[in-house]
Amino acid sequence: LSLRIAASDPVALARQMIQRHPRARLVALGDCNPSLPLCFPAADTFHGWVDTRTDTPNHLREALLHAARHFRRDAPFLLHNVDVMCDADLRALYDAHLHGDALATLAVSRRDTSRYLLFDEGGSLRGRFNARTGESDVAAPASYQRLAFAGIHVISPALLERITERGAFSITDVYLRLAAAGERIAAFDIGAAQWLEI
């Protein structure tokens, strides 16, 4: 099983991910860093660089669709946000997605944040809650689990075809829209894994 990683993080994070998952293939989304391929001498490790400044508009939908040529159409892929470092078990996250029925599986934890995603008892996304303002898009937010999104997700290729948003948007908006339409967006609790926003 080949795990393909889409990321736009610095070289250090890419090295860390490849060290933890030596069979992974790296597809990077972001500002082009010509030194990145040199860090991975094995041709089957560094699979491509998609420069979102020049190859395509710097919007998530276009970047993902543009990078999709590097992804297998018969297997989910891991998307790791640019601005987070985390020592969560990515293989366990990926396996949980493989053995579940979700369109996307989100790494979450019980850390403090101002913006929570709300999940039901079965671990399905139901809404969001802003702890700073008290605003929520569900009627009874207290009846759901409030979990913080880690910025790490496993996505089934079918999700790419369901992104209808245009321009700059948050991927959580996509997840919330799909969840409201009946698609399963699942939680994967990373427990006490260290998480840092950089």
Secondary structure as the mmCIF struct_conf table of DSSP 4:
data_model
#
loop_
_struct_conf.conf_type_id
_struct_conf.id
_struct_conf.beg_label_comp_id
_struct_conf.beg_label_asym_id
_struct_conf.beg_label_seq_id
_struct_conf.end_label_comp_id
_struct_conf.end_label_asym_id
_struct_conf.end_label_seq_id
STRN STRN1 ARG A 4 ALA A 7
HELX_RH_AL_P HELX_RH_AL_P1 VAL A 11 ARG A 20
TURN_TY1_P TURN_TY1_P1 PRO A 22 ARG A 23
STRN STRN2 ARG A 25 GLY A 30
BEND BEND1 ASP A 31 ASP A 31
TURN_TY1_P TURN_TY1_P2 PRO A 34 LEU A 36
HELX_RH_3T_P HELX_RH_3T_P1 PRO A 37 CYS A 39
BEND BEND2 ALA A 42 ALA A 42
TURN_TY1_P TURN_TY1_P3 ALA A 43 THR A 45
STRN STRN3 PHE A 46 ASP A 51
TURN_TY1_P TURN_TY1_P4 THR A 52 ASP A 55
BEND BEND3 THR A 56 THR A 56
BEND BEND4 ASN A 58 HIS A 59
HELX_RH_AL_P HELX_RH_AL_P2 LEU A 60 ALA A 67
HELX_RH_3T_P HELX_RH_3T_P2 ALA A 68 HIS A 70
BEND BEND5 PHE A 71 PHE A 71
TURN_TY1_P TURN_TY1_P5 ARG A 73 ASP A 74
BEND BEND6 ALA A 75 ALA A 75
STRN STRN4 PHE A 77 HIS A 80
TURN_TY1_P TURN_TY1_P6 VAL A 82 ASP A 83
STRN STRN5 VAL A 84 CYS A 86
HELX_RH_AL_P HELX_RH_AL_P3 LEU A 90 LEU A 98
TURN_TY1_P TURN_TY1_P7 HIS A 99 HIS A 99
BEND BEND7 GLY A 100 GLY A 100
BEND BEND8 LEU A 103 LEU A 103
STRN STRN6 ALA A 104 SER A 109
BEND BEND9 SER A 114 SER A 114
STRN STRN7 ARG A 115 PHE A 119
TURN_TY1_P TURN_TY1_P8 GLU A 121 GLY A 122
BEND BEND10 GLY A 123 GLY A 123
STRN STRN8 SER A 124 SER A 124
STRN STRN9 LEU A 125 ASN A 130
TURN_TY1_P TURN_TY1_P9 ALA A 131 THR A 133
STRN STRN10 SER A 136 SER A 136
BEND BEND11 ASP A 137 ALA A 139
HELX_RH_3T_P HELX_RH_3T_P3 PRO A 141 SER A 143
BEND BEND12 TYR A 144 TYR A 144
STRN STRN11 GLN A 145 ILE A 155
TURN_TY1_P TURN_TY1_P10 PRO A 157 PRO A 157
HELX_RH_AL_P HELX_RH_AL_P4 ALA A 158 GLU A 161
TURN_TY1_P TURN_TY1_P11 ARG A 162 ARG A 162
BEND BEND13 GLY A 167 ALA A 168
HELX_RH_AL_P HELX_RH_AL_P5 ILE A 171 ALA A 180
TURN_TY1_P TURN_TY1_P12 ALA A 181 GLY A 182
STRN STRN12 ILE A 185 ASP A 189
TURN_TY1_P TURN_TY1_P13 GLY A 191 ALA A 192
STRN STRN13 TRP A 195 GLU A 197
#
